[in-house]
Amino acid sequence: MLEEKLERSVEQSAAALTAMADDFFDHPEVGLQEFHAFETLTGWLEKEGFTVERGIAGMDTAFRAVWKHGEGGPNIGLLCEYDALAGLGHACGHHMQGPAILGAAKALKDAAIDAPYTITVYGTPAEESISGKVVMLENGCTFEELDVALMMHGGPATQVDVKSLALNKLKIIYHGVCSHAALKPEKGRSALDGLIMACQGVEFLREHVPSDVRMHYTIVNCGGTAANVVPGYAEASMYVRSYNRTELDGVVARVRKVLQGAAMMTETEVEIIEEKSLDNKIPVLALNELVMEQAEKVHAPCIRPARQKTGSTDFGNVMRHVPGTCIRVAFVPEGAAAHSQEYLDAGKTEAAHNAVVYGAKILALTGAQLIEDPEKLEAIKKEFHENLAKELNGQS
């Protein structure tokens, strides 16, 4: 039976996969420096018969690995992250993703399902820092050859997500004119005044945005330490978020007007630098349900309903090009927060090892279902395009 064959393949690889996860945990690498993980993952895939392209999309530690069975058929995409957090290590569980994805890819390859299909593994670096998937997209890697994109992530429960927050991260710099605040106040133009008025304007704007919009900021440079000098420089960092990208674009346009207005009122100049732009996920409930059915089959731990709303992720940008989902597999206590000591403490536990195996089994079984049932895959793609169209029309 195919399902038993897939699960048996993962179990046979389990020792190697969990040892790999432990190795990544013991050797954490921050974004764009994940050379050890990169070489380990690509080397393993190459030995398994995948055709590997290294350094794709202008990123040294990004890769694409492809294995084909026959000609045509669906292309099942398996995406993984492997970067750690600066100063924290793998406090988000990224060390488990690559091994789980490799286990699923190998199981689907070894199964030689009686239908043509392609397995494509993408290594996507620097999620925690520069949102590497966005950079890959900007550099021409659209992921659109995939029929579906699947991911795995450790967490406090086994579940999928529905909505995620789109995000714009802005660096805001006001340039003024320095002057002696007592002797020549009329010559000065305070950059700090401009920034403070901008922050006040954002506070007034809160009353006139949709209820799901989040705006948060901090002043990172107030222009100096001497009270008797009119500051000529002031800088803030701001995040603006919403569960709908189209809606968010409208709010960001209004934020920009507030920032520019504050500059006009204070006769300063403002630079507005967009540092990051993440899209919200386009949910495909049929795909979510299919993944959770496989989680039930393998008796994954702590199965819970879908998280209706989550934070921001660069996977959202990929999910505007291709239907996708991420299965979260329980390995920390319920209620544990990502980027925490609890995640670190659990990183090499039996629960973490089991999560790698469960994740690989769930994604392998999901891929097999999509290969064997073209109608199911077409229904998923149809729902994706319908939901994307609603999003582009400003509907949540």
C-alpha positions as CSV (number, residue, x, y, z in Angstrom):
1,M,0.0,0.0,0.0
2,L,1.4,3.4,-1.0
3,E,0.8,5.1,2.4
4,E,2.6,2.4,4.2
5,K,5.5,2.6,1.7
6,L,5.8,6.3,2.2
7,E,5.8,6.1,6.0
8,R,8.3,3.2,6.0
9,S,10.7,5.2,3.8
10,V,10.6,8.1,6.3
11,E,11.1,5.8,9.2
12,Q,14.1,4.2,7.5
13,S,15.6,7.7,7.1
14,A,14.6,8.9,10.6
15,A,18.0,8.4,12.3
16,A,19.8,10.3,9.6
17,L,17.2,13.1,9.5
18,T,17.2,13.6,13.2
19,A,21.0,13.6,13.4
20,M,21.0,16.2,10.7
21,A,18.5,18.3,12.7
22,D,20.7,18.0,15.8
23,D,23.8,19.0,13.8
24,F,22.1,22.2,12.5
25,F,20.9,23.0,16.0
26,D,24.5,22.6,17.3
27,H,25.9,24.8,14.5
28,P,23.4,27.7,14.1
29,E,24.0,30.0,11.2
30,V,22.3,33.4,10.6
31,G,20.8,34.4,7.3
32,L,23.0,34.3,4.2
33,Q,25.7,32.5,6.3
34,E,24.0,29.1,6.3
35,F,26.9,27.4,4.5
36,H,27.0,24.3,6.6
37,A,23.3,23.6,6.4
38,F,23.3,24.5,2.7
39,E,26.1,22.1,1.9
40,T,24.6,19.3,4.0
41,L,21.1,19.6,2.4
42,T,22.3,19.9,-1.2
43,G,24.8,17.1,-0.8
44,W,22.2,14.8,0.6
45,L,19.8,15.6,-2.2
46,E,22.4,15.1,-4.8
47,K,23.3,11.6,-3.4
48,E,19.6,10.8,-3.6
49,G,19.5,11.5,-7.3
50,F,18.1,15.0,-7.4
51,T,19.5,17.5,-9.9
52,V,20.7,20.4,-7.7
53,E,21.2,24.1,-8.6
54,R,23.2,26.0,-6.0
55,G,23.3,29.7,-5.4
56,I,20.1,30.5,-7.3
57,A,18.3,33.8,-7.4
58,G,21.5,35.7,-6.5
59,M,21.7,34.2,-3.1
60,D,24.7,32.0,-2.2
61,T,22.8,29.8,0.2
62,A,19.7,29.3,-1.9
63,F,19.1,26.2,-3.9
64,R,16.7,24.2,-6.1
65,A,16.7,20.4,-6.3
66,V,14.6,18.5,-8.8
67,W,13.7,14.9,-9.4
68,K,11.4,13.7,-12.2
69,H,9.3,10.6,-12.6
70,G,8.3,10.4,-16.2
71,E,7.2,13.4,-18.2
72,G,4.5,15.8,-17.2
73,G,2.2,15.5,-14.2
74,P,2.2,17.7,-11.1
75,N,5.2,19.5,-9.7
76,I,5.1,19.2,-5.9
77,G,7.1,21.9,-4.2
78,L,8.8,21.4,-0.8
79,L,10.3,24.5,0.7
80,C,12.6,24.8,3.7
81,E,14.4,27.4,5.8
82,Y,17.6,26.8,7.8
83,D,18.7,30.1,9.2
84,A,19.1,30.8,12.9
85,L,18.4,33.9,15.0
86,A,21.3,36.2,15.8
87,G,22.3,35.6,19.4
88,L,19.6,33.0,20.0
89,G,20.4,30.1,17.7
90,H,17.5,27.9,16.5
91,A,14.9,29.4,18.8
92,C,12.3,29.1,16.0
93,G,12.8,25.5,15.0
94,H,14.3,26.1,11.6
95,H,16.8,23.3,12.2
96,M,14.0,20.8,11.8
97,Q,12.6,22.0,8.5
98,G,15.3,20.9,6.1
99,P,15.5,17.3,7.4
100,A,11.7,17.0,7.4
101,I,11.6,18.2,3.8
102,L,14.3,15.8,2.7
103,G,12.5,12.9,4.4
104,A,9.3,13.8,2.4
105,A,11.2,14.3,-0.8
106,K,13.0,11.0,-0.5
107,A,9.8,9.1,0.3
108,L,8.0,10.5,-2.7
109,K,11.0,9.7,-4.9
110,D,11.3,6.2,-3.7
111,A,7.6,5.5,-4.0
112,A,7.8,5.7,-7.8
113,I,4.0,6.4,-7.9
114,D,2.3,5.0,-11.0
115,A,1.9,8.5,-12.6
116,P,4.3,11.1,-13.9
117,Y,5.3,13.8,-11.3
118,T,8.1,16.1,-10.3
119,I,9.5,16.8,-6.8
120,T,11.1,20.2,-6.4
121,V,12.9,21.1,-3.2
122,Y,13.7,24.8,-2.6
123,G,16.2,26.0,0.0
124,T,15.1,29.5,1.0
125,P,17.7,31.3,3.3
126,A,17.5,34.3,5.6
127,E,13.8,34.1,6.5
128,E,14.5,35.7,9.9
129,S,16.5,38.7,8.6
130,I,15.9,39.9,5.1
131,S,13.0,37.6,4.3
132,G,14.9,35.6,1.7
133,K,11.9,34.3,-0.3
134,V,11.1,38.0,-1.1
135,V,14.6,38.5,-2.4
136,M,14.3,35.3,-4.5
137,L,11.1,36.5,-6.0
138,E,12.6,39.9,-6.8
139,N,15.5,38.1,-8.5
140,G,13.3,36.2,-10.8
141,C,12.6,33.0,-8.9
142,T,8.8,33.0,-9.0
143,F,8.1,29.4,-7.9
144,E,5.4,29.4,-10.5
145,E,6.6,26.1,-12.0
146,L,5.2,24.5,-8.9
147,D,1.6,23.2,-8.7
148,V,1.7,23.5,-4.9
149,A,4.2,24.7,-2.2
150,L,4.4,22.8,1.1
151,M,6.4,23.7,4.2
152,M,6.9,22.3,7.7
153,H,7.5,24.2,10.9
154,G,7.7,23.2,14.5
155,G,5.3,24.7,17.0
156,P,3.2,24.2,20.2
157,A,0.5,22.3,18.3
158,T,0.0,20.3,15.1
159,Q,-2.1,22.7,12.9
160,V,-2.2,24.8,9.8
161,D,-2.7,28.6,9.4
162,V,-5.4,30.5,7.6
163,K,-4.5,34.2,7.5
164,S,-1.2,36.0,8.1
165,L,-0.4,39.6,8.3
166,A,0.9,41.5,5.4
167,L,3.7,43.9,6.5
168,N,5.5,47.0,5.4
169,K,8.6,47.9,7.3
170,L,9.7,51.5,6.9
171,K,12.8,53.4,7.9
172,I,11.9,57.0,8.4
173,I,14.6,59.7,8.5
174,Y,14.0,63.4,9.1
175,H,16.7,65.9,8.1
176,G,16.7,69.3,9.6
177,V,19.1,72.2,10.2
178,C,21.2,72.3,13.3
179,S,21.4,75.5,15.2
180,H,22.1,76.9,18.7
181,A,18.7,76.6,20.4
182,A,19.3,79.7,22.6
183,L,21.3,82.0,20.4
184,K,19.9,81.3,17.0
185,P,16.6,79.3,17.4
186,E,15.2,80.9,14.2
187,K,17.9,79.3,12.1
188,G,17.1,75.8,13.2
189,R,14.7,73.3,11.7
190,S,14.3,70.4,14.1
191,A,14.4,66.9,12.6
192,L,13.1,65.6,16.0
193,D,10.1,68.0,15.8
194,G,9.3,66.6,12.4
195,L,9.5,63.0,13.7
196,I,7.4,63.7,16.8
197,M,4.7,65.4,14.7
198,A,4.8,62.4,12.3
199,C,4.3,60.0,15.2
200,Q,1.4,62.1,16.5
201,G,-0.1,62.1,13.1
202,V,0.0,58.3,13.0
203,E,-1.8,58.2,16.3
204,F,-4.6,60.3,14.8
205,L,-4.7,58.0,11.8
206,R,-5.4,55.0,14.0
207,E,-9.0,56.1,14.4
208,H,-9.5,55.9,10.6
209,V,-8.1,52.6,9.5
210,P,-9.7,49.1,9.3
211,S,-9.9,47.2,12.6
212,D,-7.2,44.7,11.6
213,V,-4.5,47.3,10.8
214,R,-1.6,47.4,13.2
215,M,0.9,50.4,13.3
216,H,3.9,50.3,15.6
217,Y,7.0,52.3,15.7
218,T,10.0,53.3,17.8
219,I,12.5,56.2,17.6
220,V,16.0,54.8,17.1
221,N,17.9,58.1,16.9
222,C,16.5,61.3,18.4
223,G,19.2,63.6,17.0
224,G,21.7,64.1,19.8
225,T,22.1,64.5,23.6
226,A,22.4,68.3,24.0
227,A,19.2,70.1,24.7
228,N,20.5,73.4,23.5
229,V,21.2,72.1,20.0
230,V,18.4,71.9,17.4
231,P,18.7,68.3,16.1
232,G,19.4,68.0,12.4
233,Y,18.8,64.3,12.2
234,A,16.1,61.9,13.7
235,E,15.2,58.4,12.7
236,A,12.4,55.9,13.4
237,S,11.5,52.4,12.5
238,M,7.8,51.6,11.7
239,Y,5.8,48.5,10.9
240,V,2.3,48.7,9.3
241,R,0.4,45.5,9.0
242,S,-3.0,44.2,7.8
243,Y,-4.5,40.8,6.9
244,N,-5.2,42.2,3.4
245,R,-2.3,43.4,1.1
246,T,-4.6,45.6,-1.0
247,E,-6.0,47.2,2.1
248,L,-2.6,47.7,3.6
249,D,-1.3,49.4,0.5
250,G,-4.0,52.1,1.0
251,V,-3.1,52.6,4.6
252,V,0.7,52.8,3.8
253,A,-0.1,55.5,1.3
254,R,-1.9,57.5,4.0
255,V,1.0,57.0,6.4
256,R,3.4,58.4,3.8
257,K,1.2,61.5,3.5
258,V,1.3,61.9,7.3
259,L,5.1,61.7,7.3
260,Q,5.4,64.1,4.4
261,G,3.0,66.5,6.1
262,A,5.0,66.6,9.2
263,A,8.1,67.5,7.1
264,M,6.1,70.4,5.5
265,M,5.0,71.7,8.9
266,T,8.5,71.7,10.3
267,E,10.3,72.7,7.1
268,T,12.4,69.6,7.3
269,E,13.0,66.8,4.7
270,V,11.9,63.2,5.2
271,E,13.3,60.0,3.7
272,I,10.9,57.1,3.7
273,I,12.8,53.9,3.0
274,E,10.8,50.6,2.5
275,E,13.0,48.0,4.1
276,K,10.6,45.0,3.8
277,S,7.3,44.2,2.2
278,L,5.6,40.9,3.1
279,D,2.3,39.8,1.7
280,N,-0.5,38.0,3.6
281,K,-1.1,34.4,2.8
282,I,-3.8,33.5,0.3
283,P,-5.5,30.6,2.2
284,V,-6.6,27.5,0.4
285,L,-8.8,25.7,2.9
286,A,-9.1,22.5,0.8
287,L,-5.3,22.2,0.9
288,N,-5.2,22.9,4.6
289,E,-7.9,20.2,5.2
290,L,-5.9,17.7,3.1
291,V,-2.8,18.3,5.1
292,M,-4.6,17.9,8.4
293,E,-6.2,14.6,7.2
294,Q,-2.6,13.2,6.8
295,A,-1.7,14.5,10.3
296,E,-4.6,12.5,11.7
297,K,-3.5,9.4,9.7
298,V,0.0,9.4,11.2
299,H,-1.3,10.3,14.7
300,A,0.7,13.5,15.0
301,P,0.7,14.9,18.5
302,C,-1.5,17.7,19.9
303,I,-3.7,18.2,16.8
304,R,-5.6,21.5,17.0
305,P,-7.9,23.5,14.8
306,A,-6.3,25.9,12.3
307,R,-4.8,29.2,13.6
308,Q,-7.1,31.7,12.0
309,K,-4.7,34.6,12.3
310,T,-0.9,34.7,12.6
311,G,2.0,37.0,12.2
312,S,4.0,37.9,9.1
313,T,6.0,35.6,6.9
314,D,7.8,35.7,3.6
315,F,6.0,32.5,2.7
316,G,3.0,34.8,2.2
317,N,4.7,36.3,-0.9
318,V,5.2,32.8,-2.4
319,M,1.5,32.0,-1.7
320,R,0.4,34.8,-4.0
321,H,2.1,32.9,-6.9
322,V,1.2,29.3,-6.1
323,P,-1.2,27.5,-3.6
324,G,0.6,26.6,-0.5
325,T,0.4,25.7,3.2
326,C,2.7,25.0,6.1
327,I,2.0,22.2,8.6
328,R,3.1,23.1,12.1
329,V,4.1,20.0,14.2
330,A,4.0,20.1,18.0
331,F,7.3,19.8,19.8
332,V,7.1,22.5,22.5
333,P,4.4,22.9,25.2
334,E,1.2,24.6,24.2
335,G,1.4,28.3,24.8
336,A,5.2,28.4,24.2
337,A,6.2,31.5,22.1
338,A,8.6,31.2,19.1
339,H,12.1,32.8,19.6
340,S,12.0,31.7,23.2
341,Q,14.1,29.7,25.6
342,E,11.4,27.0,25.5
343,Y,12.0,26.5,21.8
344,L,15.8,26.3,22.5
345,D,15.3,23.8,25.4
346,A,13.2,21.6,23.2
347,G,15.4,21.8,20.1
348,K,17.1,18.4,20.5
349,T,14.5,16.5,22.5
350,E,12.6,13.4,21.5
351,A,9.6,15.6,20.7
352,A,11.7,17.6,18.2
353,H,13.0,14.4,16.6
354,N,9.4,13.1,16.3
355,A,8.3,16.4,14.8
356,V,10.8,15.9,12.0
357,V,9.5,12.4,11.3
358,Y,5.8,13.5,11.5
359,G,6.4,16.5,9.3
360,A,8.1,14.3,6.6
361,K,5.3,11.8,6.7
362,I,2.5,14.4,6.5
363,L,4.0,16.1,3.6
364,A,4.9,12.9,1.8
365,L,1.3,11.6,2.1
366,T,-0.1,15.0,1.0
367,G,2.1,15.0,-2.1
368,A,1.1,11.5,-3.0
369,Q,-2.6,12.4,-2.7
370,L,-2.1,15.3,-5.1
371,I,-0.2,13.2,-7.5
372,E,-2.7,10.4,-7.6
373,D,-5.8,12.6,-7.7
374,P,-5.5,15.3,-10.4
375,E,-9.1,16.4,-9.7
376,K,-8.2,17.2,-6.1
377,L,-5.2,19.2,-7.2
378,E,-7.3,21.1,-9.7
379,A,-9.9,21.9,-7.1
380,I,-7.1,23.3,-4.8
381,K,-5.8,25.5,-7.7
382,K,-9.3,26.7,-8.5
383,E,-9.9,27.8,-4.9
384,F,-6.5,29.5,-4.8
385,H,-7.2,31.6,-7.9
386,E,-10.7,32.5,-6.6
387,N,-9.3,33.6,-3.3
388,L,-6.5,35.5,-4.9
389,A,-9.0,37.4,-7.1
390,K,-11.0,38.3,-4.1
391,E,-7.9,39.6,-2.4
392,L,-6.9,41.7,-5.4
393,N,-10.4,43.2,-5.4
394,G,-9.9,44.3,-1.8
395,Q,-12.1,41.6,-0.3
396,S,-10.8,39.8,2.9
